[in-house]
Amino acid sequence: MTTSLVDRAVVYLAYNPGITPQGGGLPGLSVLKSVVNSINLFGIIAVVGALAVSLGVWAWGHHSGGHQAEANGKKGATVAAGAALGLGAANGIVAFFSSLGSQIH
């Protein structure tokens, strides 16, 4: 009895290779974690600076009557706040979707 191409594709796609994330398998994992933590800290510090500049531009534009500067300051403050939210939640977002993905069978 021969199997059709569709049946073979379903069996191939349903195959579980049994791979799960595991720490300690490769050398340098602690160094990589340290580098990523440093990048995240650098990003947060940059966002604090961007927020300060954006709030300054917003205030300057408001008090000088520069509507374009005021609007750009508001946009910059909103983007900086969103970036801070993303940087702070990055680990949780990845953990959430990783656990969600591991539930797919």
C-alpha positions in Angstrom: 0.0 0.0 0.0 1.5 3.3 -1.0 1.0 6.5 1.0 0.1 9.8 -0.7 2.3 12.8 -0.6 -0.2 14.6 1.7 0.0 11.7 4.2 3.8 11.7 4.2 3.8 15.5 4.7 1.4 15.3 7.7 3.6 12.6 9.3 6.7 14.7 8.6 5.1 17.9 10.1 3.8 16.0 13.1 7.2 14.5 13.9 8.5 15.7 17.3 12.3 16.0 17.2 12.4 16.3 21.1 14.4 19.5 21.2 13.9 21.7 24.3 16.0 24.7 25.4 18.5 23.8 28.0 21.1 25.9 29.7 24.7 24.9 30.1 25.0 23.1 26.8 27.5 25.5 25.1 30.4 27.4 26.6 30.1 31.1 26.9 26.4 31.2 27.9 27.1 33.3 30.9 29.1 35.8 28.7 26.3 36.0 26.2 23.8 36.7 29.0 26.0 39.4 30.4 26.4 41.0 26.9 22.6 41.0 26.4 22.0 42.4 29.9 24.5 45.2 29.1 22.8 45.9 25.8 19.4 46.1 27.6 20.9 48.5 30.2 22.5 50.7 27.5 19.1 50.8 25.8 17.3 51.9 28.9 19.9 54.6 29.6 19.5 55.8 26.0 15.7 55.9 26.4 16.1 58.0 29.5 18.1 60.5 27.6 15.7 60.5 24.6 12.8 61.0 27.0 14.5 63.9 28.7 15.3 65.6 25.3 11.8 64.9 24.0 10.2 66.4 27.1 12.5 69.5 26.8 11.5 69.9 23.1 7.8 69.5 24.0 8.1 72.2 26.7 10.2 74.5 24.5 7.7 74.2 21.6 4.8 74.8 23.9 6.2 77.9 25.5 7.6 79.4 22.3 4.6 78.8 20.2 6.4 76.3 17.9 3.6 73.8 17.2 5.8 71.6 15.1 8.4 71.3 17.9 5.7 70.7 20.4 4.2 67.9 18.3 7.7 66.4 17.7 8.4 66.5 21.4 5.1 64.7 22.1 5.9 62.0 19.5 9.4 61.6 20.9 8.1 61.2 24.5 5.5 58.6 23.3 8.1 56.6 21.4 10.6 56.8 24.3 7.9 55.6 26.7 7.0 52.7 24.4 10.7 51.8 24.0 11.1 51.8 27.8 8.0 49.5 28.1 9.5 47.2 25.5 12.9 47.0 27.0 11.5 46.4 30.5 9.1 43.8 29.3 11.5 42.1 26.8 12.3 39.1 29.0 8.7 38.5 30.0 7.5 38.8 26.4 10.0 36.3 25.2 9.3 33.9 28.1 5.5 34.2 27.5 5.7 33.4 23.8 8.3 30.7 24.4 6.0 28.9 26.8 3.1 29.5 24.5 5.1 28.0 21.6 6.1 25.0 23.7 2.4 24.1 24.2 1.8 23.6 20.4 1.7 20.0 19.5 
